[in-house]
Every structure is written in structure tokens, then in C-alpha cells.
């Protein structure tokens, strides 16, 4: 029988399985940052660092990926190295999971695929960098990340630094509202802009402690409404954000060059992100990592509060 025909989707690592059985805190982590978001070999060291940050907060990391047609929540070092190597590693959204499992593919999971698999495994907290969202020029392109609709029907708490500033942030927040996805700011009334602590938009709700997030999660269950996510927007520290003036200048240049070259569809985001890294001398990448580290720490703290409450 082919390996990918396993009845367990996703397959849990021994560490994750034991933690769930003992009702200890577990945090899901995506794998696209390892396979496609960072240069090698730094990507592997960052992947290991993020797992260590979770453990330092008393929780268990569950990095999610698909390897040889098997979906995993929790990777051993060999599988993490396989994802980091990048050779033949596809980028998988939730729509790609069935084809990947059926064909024995290997792929790193995006926000949508990670959230789906984590929720299926019984995890309630997922820490990532930034959400996908509504792209600029949506009226012409109808380009919107699958993250949003997936979160509208998946009961998981996502800790993120908002959405990437190269997206249409106001439209993304409006879309989340339409889809019924709650967004709360962690110690902020400003919705963060991934590289920036403040996107210029606001949030309606603010929490000050991980325990308050856990109480919101419990209230979601008590209300028993649609199985939607809870988005916790955690801004990058202002001391580690990308300089706002530099950000605005470079983003304007990147958008202009993207239009001039006629880049559209799935090619837009990788082009813009690459442009920002080069034009800022790597400063955007460092702001990215600062945001992810903060989200992972907070995610572990929320998972701990949730385990204590549950």
C-alpha cells in the first residue's frame, strides 16, 4: 500500500502526539518560510530557532509540511532538512493537499494549508509571519489569498504581524469582517503592517495578556457559531521594524517596476518581496524575522494559557 494512503492526516510526531495526549500546549508553525521565504542555509537555522523559541516558552512546536505524500504536524530533523533543502519542494495551499498526498509530492505549507492541517490535528494555536490578503488592484485582477476564506471556516487562533504591506490592507480587513473572522490587536489598537508596527488601520478589539486570548477562544466555543478563526495581530517591535520612510519609498518603486514589467498573478508577491529585500539591503528580511520571532513566542504563551484554561 502506498505510503500516502495512511489513514492519519496529518501524521503527528511522537513529541506532538504525547503533548496532545497530556494536554500540554502545542503551537503549529508553517514551513513556507523555511522552504521559500529565506536564503539557504539560514533557512534551516531559522526553522530550528523558531522551534526552540516555542520550547523555551514551555510549549511543543508542530512544524507542518508534506513529505513524500504524507502530511506531518511535527517534523524530525531529517524532514526539516529535506524541506529546507528546497529541491523539488512545492508551495502548498490547502487546495493542493489532496493532489500532493495522492502523487507523493513534497511541499511546504502556506498559511491556509498549515491552518487546515493543524486544526485537523486538534491544535488551536498557529504562529506565522503575516497573513495573505486582498491584492492591490483587486477590481481588475480578483486576486485574493486563499488564506482568508479558509480562516472563515477553520477554528484556530492565528498569531501574525498583520498582513504584508504590499497588499491592500483596508480591503483585507473589510474582507475578514465580511467573512466573520475576528481580529484582535495584542497590546495595540493599530493593525500591524508586517514590516511595520502600524499599517495605518485600526482594530476594534485589543487584548493585553495571553490569558485574555485564551478566554476569547473559550468564548468562541461557547457561542458555538461558525467555525471561524481568531486572528491575533501582534506588531513587530518598533525598534525592529523597517524604517517607515524607507519602506514607503521602496514599496512605491517595487509596485511601479512590477507594473512596468507586466508581472501579474502569483508572480507579484515573490517579485515585490524580493525587490524589498534587495532595495533595503536585507533590512526588510530582518524585520520579517523579528516579527516571526515575536509571533512564535506569543503563540506559545497563548497555547500555554489555553492548555491551562482547558
C-alpha positions in Angstrom: 0.0 0.0 0.0 1.5 3.4 -0.9 2.8 5.4 2.0 0.5 8.4 1.3 -2.6 6.2 1.8 -2.2 6.5 5.6 -5.5 7.0 7.4 -3.9 9.6 9.6 -3.9 13.1 8.1 -1.7 14.7 9.4 0.7 12.2 10.9 1.8 13.5 14.3 5.3 13.4 15.5 5.9 11.5 18.8 6.5 14.7 20.6 3.3 16.3 19.4 1.3 13.2 20.0 2.5 12.9 23.6 1.9 16.6 24.2 -1.7 16.4 23.0 -2.4 13.3 25.0 -1.1 15.0 28.1 -3.0 18.3 27.2 0.2 20.2 27.1 0.5 23.3 24.9 1.3 22.8 21.2 1.9 25.5 18.5 1.7 24.9 14.8 4.3 26.5 12.6 4.2 26.9 8.8 7.0 25.6 6.6 7.0 28.0 3.6 9.2 30.4 5.5 11.8 27.6 5.6 11.5 26.4 2.0 10.7 29.6 0.1 11.0 32.6 2.4 14.7 32.7 3.4 18.1 32.2 1.8 19.9 28.9 2.4 21.5 27.8 4.7 20.0 30.4 7.0 16.5 29.0 6.4 17.3 25.8 8.3 18.8 27.6 11.3 15.8 29.8 11.5 13.4 26.8 11.3 15.3 25.2 14.2 15.4 28.5 16.1 11.6 29.0 15.9 11.0 25.6 17.3 13.5 26.3 20.1 11.6 29.6 20.9 8.4 27.6 21.3 10.1 25.1 23.6 11.6 27.9 25.6 8.1 29.1 26.4 7.1 25.7 27.6 5.2 24.6 24.6 5.8 22.0 21.8 6.4 23.0 18.2 4.5 21.3 15.4 6.1 22.4 12.1 3.7 21.4 9.3 4.7 20.1 5.9 4.1 17.3 3.3 7.0 14.9 2.7 6.7 12.2 0.1 2.9 12.4 0.0 2.5 12.3 3.8 1.3 15.4 5.7 3.0 15.9 9.0 2.4 18.0 12.1 5.8 17.9 13.7 8.9 17.3 11.7 12.0 15.4 12.8 15.3 16.9 11.9 15.7 14.9 8.7 12.3 16.0 7.3 13.0 19.6 8.4 16.3 19.4 6.5 14.5 18.0 3.5 12.1 20.9 3.4 15.0 23.4 3.9 17.0 21.9 1.0 14.3 23.2 -1.3 14.9 20.7 -4.1 11.6 19.7 -5.6 9.7 21.3 -2.6 6.4 22.7 -3.8 4.5 25.5 -2.2 1.2 24.0 -1.0 -2.0 25.9 -0.2 -5.0 23.9 1.3 -6.3 23.3 -2.2 -3.1 21.5 -3.1 -3.1 19.0 -0.2 -5.1 16.2 -1.9 -3.0 16.3 -5.1 0.2 16.4 -3.1 -0.8 13.4 -1.0 -2.1 11.4 -3.9 1.0 11.9 -6.0 3.6 11.5 -3.3 4.8 15.1 -3.6 6.9 17.0 -1.1 5.8 20.6 -0.2 6.0 23.4 2.3 2.6 24.5 3.6 1.3 28.1 3.4 -0.9 29.7 6.0 -4.1 28.1 4.6 -2.6 24.6 4.4 -1.0 24.9 7.8 -4.1 26.1 9.5 -6.2 23.4 7.9 -3.9 20.6 8.9 -3.2 22.0 12.4 -7.0 22.3 13.1 -7.5 18.7 11.8 -4.8 17.5 14.2 -6.6 19.2 17.1 -4.3 22.2 17.5 -5.8 25.5 18.4 -2.8 27.9 18.0 -0.8 28.7 14.9 2.0 31.2 14.8 3.2 32.7 11.5 4.6 35.9 10.0 1.8 37.6 8.1 -1.5 36.6 6.5 -2.2 36.7 2.8 -5.0 39.1 1.8 -6.6 41.1 -0.9 -4.1 42.2 -3.5 -3.9 45.8 -4.8 -5.9 46.2 -8.0 -8.4 43.6 -6.9 -11.2 45.2 -9.0 -9.2 44.2 -12.1 -7.4 41.0 -11.0 -9.8 39.5 -8.5 -6.7 38.3 -6.7 -7.3 37.3 -3.1 -5.3 34.9 -0.9 -7.0 31.6 -0.1 -5.9 32.3 3.5 -9.0 34.4 4.1 -11.7 32.0 3.0 -10.0 29.1 4.8 -9.8 31.0 8.1 -13.5 31.8 7.8 -14.3 28.1 8.2 -11.4 26.9 10.4 -11.4 27.1 14.2 -7.9 28.1 15.0 -6.1 31.1 16.6 -3.6 32.6 14.3 -0.9 34.9 15.7 0.5 37.1 13.0 2.0 40.5 12.3 -1.0 41.6 10.3 -0.7 41.3 6.5 2.2 42.3 4.2 2.1 46.0 3.4 2.3 45.2 -0.3 -1.3 44.1 -0.1 -4.5 46.2 0.1 -4.7 46.3 3.9 -8.0 48.1 4.2 -9.7 45.8 1.8 -8.2 42.8 3.6 -9.6 43.9 6.9 -13.0 44.5 5.2 -12.9 41.1 3.7 -12.1 39.5 7.1 -15.1 41.3 8.6 -17.4 40.1 5.8 -16.2 36.5 6.3 -16.8 36.8 10.1 -13.2 36.4 11.2 -12.5 38.2 14.5 -9.3 40.3 14.6 -7.9 41.5 17.8 -4.7 43.6 18.4 -2.2 42.4 21.0 -1.4 45.4 23.2 -2.2 47.7 20.2 -5.2 49.5 18.6 -3.2 49.7 15.3 -3.4 46.9 12.8 0.2 46.0 12.1 1.7 46.0 8.6 4.1 43.1 8.9 7.3 45.1 8.3 5.7 48.0 10.2 4.2 48.2 13.6 1.3 50.3 12.3 -0.3 49.9 8.9 -2.4 53.0 9.3 -5.5 50.9 10.0 -7.1 50.2 13.4 -8.6 47.2 15.1 -11.9 47.1 17.1 -10.6 44.9 19.9 -7.5 44.8 22.0 -6.1 42.2 24.5 -3.3 42.7 26.9 -2.5 39.2 28.1 -2.2 35.7 26.6 -4.9 34.6 29.1 -7.3 37.1 27.6 -6.8 35.5 24.2 -7.5 32.0 25.7 -10.7 33.4 27.2 -11.8 34.6 23.8 -11.1 31.2 22.4 -13.3 29.6 25.1 -16.0 32.2 24.3 -15.8 31.2 20.6 -16.6 27.6 21.6 -19.3 28.7 24.0 -21.1 30.8 21.3 -20.9 27.8 19.0 -21.1 29.9 15.9 -19.5 29.3 12.6 -16.1 27.5 12.8 -14.1 30.7 12.1 -10.6 31.6 13.2 -9.4 34.2 15.7 -6.6 36.4 14.3 -4.3 37.9 16.9 -2.4 40.8 15.3 0.9 41.2 17.1 3.0 44.1 15.8 6.8 43.8 15.2 8.6 45.9 17.9 9.0 49.5 16.7 12.7 49.2 17.5 13.0 46.3 15.0 10.5 47.4 12.3 11.6 48.6 8.8 12.2 52.3 8.7 8.7 53.6 7.6 10.2 56.2 5.2 12.4 53.7 3.6 9.5 51.2 3.4 7.2 53.7 1.6 9.9 54.7 -0.9 11.0 51.2 -1.8 7.4 49.8 -1.9 6.4 52.6 -4.4 9.4 51.7 -6.6 8.6 48.0 -6.4 5.0 48.5 -7.4 6.0 50.7 -10.3 8.5 48.3 -11.6 6.1 45.4 -11.2 3.5 47.2 -13.3 6.2 48.2 -15.9 7.3 44.6 -16.3 3.7 43.4 -16.6 4.0 40.9 -13.7 0.7 39.6 -12.6 -1.0 36.8 -10.6 1.2 34.5 -8.4 4.3 36.2 -9.6 3.5 39.6 -8.0 4.2 38.7 -4.3 7.6 37.0 -4.8 8.7 39.8 -7.1 7.8 42.5 -4.6 9.2 40.7 -1.6 12.5 40.1 -3.4 12.6 43.7 -4.5 12.2 44.9 -0.9 15.0 42.7 0.3 17.4 43.9 -2.3 16.5 47.6 -2.1 16.6 47.7 1.7 19.9 45.9 1.9 18.3 43.0 3.7 16.6 45.2 6.3 13.1 44.0 5.3 14.2 40.4 5.9 15.4 41.2 9.4 12.1 43.0 10.2 10.3 39.9 8.8 12.3 37.6 11.1 11.8 39.9 14.1 8.0 39.8 13.6 8.0 36.0 13.2 10.0 35.5 16.4 7.6 37.7 18.4 4.6 35.8 17.0 6.1 32.5 17.8 6.8 33.5 21.4 3.3 34.9 21.8 1.8 31.9 20.2 3.5 29.6 22.7 2.3 31.8 25.6 -1.3 31.7 24.2 -1.1 27.9 23.8 0.1 27.7 27.4 -2.8 29.8 28.6 -5.3 27.8 26.5 -3.9 24.5 27.9 -4.3 25.8 31.5 -7.8 27.0 30.8 -8.9 23.8 29.1 
